Amino acid sequence: MTRQRRQAVVVVHGMGEQRPVETLNAFSEVICRRAPFHSRPVKFRGDFEGRLHIVPARHDDEAADAEHGFDVQTDIYEYHWAHLMQGNRLDDLWPTFRRIMLPATTIPQLLRAVALLLVVVGAAGLLVFPQEWLPDWSPWVLASLGIATLITFFATQLRRVPPGLWGLWIVIWLATLALAWGFVSIPGFSTWFGVPPWAQIAAGSVSALVIVTYAISRLLPGWLVKYLVDVVRYLDTSPRSFAARREIRTGIVDLLRSLQDSGDYDRIVVTGHSLGSYIAYDAISYLWATTGHGRASLTPEDLDDLEAAASALASDGAQPPEEYRRAQRTLWLAMRAKGHPWLISDFVSFGSPMNFADQIYTKDTTEFEERKRRRELQSCPPRSEDLDARDQKWPLEYRPEANGHPEFFSYLTHDKRRRDDGSEYEWHTRRLHEAAAFAPVRWTNMWYPARRHFFGDWFGGGLRRLYGAGIADIPLTGDAPKSRIPGYAHGVYVTTRDYDTDGAFAKEFRRALDLESGAWLPWPHEDKPAPKVAASPAEPVTPSPL
């Protein structure tokens, strides 16, 4: 007996002290619109707080509208991890805060930044404490020099600051410089205490930095802990954070593996908000590398469209990813038809701080790109396989580059096998490599852009720049005025309910999840996971001479 089709959605909450089921309720209300759903305990993980929301498939005689759900039964799970991220301290933030405020990654860059600040402070000091040896026209020169140097400092440093944080970065630096100016220009300070001008300038600058730092730590502690410290702590590789990060990753990988191995589902969609997108990305990458890539053989025909679309993106990264995404869906369906157990078809991130991963996960973009090159970080499209001279002895159809495209993501194994009559033949198996999760998995990312680099979500942003041109980046234009509140917009996504306006989160999110999947989602063959299929071809193949 064939069971009905089912799809699972796994939601991963974002930063802050989230409560169990809180995020699940908010997500389900956005996803289901007005369709009914009911709650059940999660049966996979021994999680007594965990719940799943079940959205029954609508009947054939029911209209495809907001009242009747989707044409495939949809079960919505929450991965709750906030209880594993305890003991956060504000001082966890300071190394990253310093790198963002003074984003120098090398000693020469740091020296240049400090030199520019010293010129600004020196010019301001000479304006406040004019020296007798300076000519009459010097104030104009000093003012021009100070302003030009300050602009140069801002221009050189802003290039390394995440765009969403530009407004906050400029405000903090201007506040610091204005306060330093105020301290330096206190009338009579030198006369009363006999302090030389250079000491007053130094004391004023240091005092300004201390006061701004204190104000941040006292006026915004809860806000900073909620929206930044969790990210920094999760990405921190020190021993203090290792255990928490490992527990978080173990939990979500176990959940995804349990869903995939249960035989209850035909498709899984993963979505994450804020830091939840990092956690979901790590889980997809790990699960694919350990269980996804080495199953079921593929043919050159299965990969032709994907490799062609990826090659087109590699030659022109500015083109839209629609062709690549269509090829991803085709590949995922081909894998399922061959009995491949991989069920994750889509990943949807929103408000994701992954857009400045090169500043908080690595020290700069160069190191980030190097980690992608080594396949420590997965990208979309995946990094292309390298040509192996040992494959060149085989006919072209048995080489990884058989389709003739510059980008290809599979490798071949050539194993000797023996027939019943004792004769040997070569068994050729083509498989996607261990960092190719985003060959079959489509990635959609959305965020509220920070208008004028201040009014909107400071932490979300586009991901194509870092993670690949195959990602569908969607800057959201709706949901005003909440979506334009500085910083606070980061937390309002799942509170919006505009399902009719293009650019509004609720509409774009439901579109990205693509839960109305009855037209293309295949029917299960039986009530257990699909069996593996034998690799092919099985005919003897003679290698070509080198």
ABEGO torsion letter per residue (X at the ends): XBBBBBBBBBBBBBBEBBBBGAAAAAAAAAAAEABBBBBBBBAAAGBAABBBBBBBBBBAABBBBAAAEBABBBBBBBBBAAAABBGBBAAAAAAAAAAAABBBABAAAAAAAAAAAAAAAAAAAAAABBBAABBAAAAAAAAAAAAAAAAAAAAAAAAABBAAAAAAAAAAAAAAAAAAAAAAABBGAAAAAGBBAAAAAAAAAAAAAAAAAAAAAAAAAAAAAAAAAAAAAAABABAAAAAAAAAAAAAAAAAAAAAAAAGABABBBBBBBEAAAAAAAAAAAAAAAAAAAABEBBBAAAAAAAAAAAAAAAABAABBAAAAAAAAAAAAAAAAAAGBABABABBBBBGBAAAAAAAAABABAAAAAAAAAAGABBBOBBBBBBBBAAAAABBAAABAAAAGBABBABBBBBBBBBBAAGBBBBBBBBBBBAAAAAAABBBBBBBBBBBGGABEBAABEBAAAAAEAABBBBBBABGOAAAABBGAAAAAAAABABAABBGBAAAAAAAAAGABAAAABBBBABABBBBBBBBOBABBBBBBBX
